[in-house]
Amino acid sequence: MYQTAKICNSHKEMKADEYRYWQSRPVWERMDAVSALTTVLYEMKTGGAIVQRLEGPLVVLRRPS
């Protein structure tokens, strides 16, 4: 796959081109990109530590009635 570079004359033109590109991609590909960006930003925020999430509640507490 080849990537091409495009020269834009303004920031507005660049953003419009970027929007058209992402709208042309299938939904699953856009969601994958969001997930990848979220993971990278979280790693940057935590200094590279990835915290595994719990699969379910650790303890169920019952409130007195």
C-alpha angles and dihedrals in degrees: 000000000000125000121212130205121223125200113222124196096209143020090244091056091048093051092047090051091048090050092050090050095053092044088055092056121087118259094249091056092050091049091050089052092050091049093049092049092047091052093048093048091048090051090050092050095048096040094251098311114133113201115209113229123231116255092218142345115316095210131007112218119198118213117226111251 
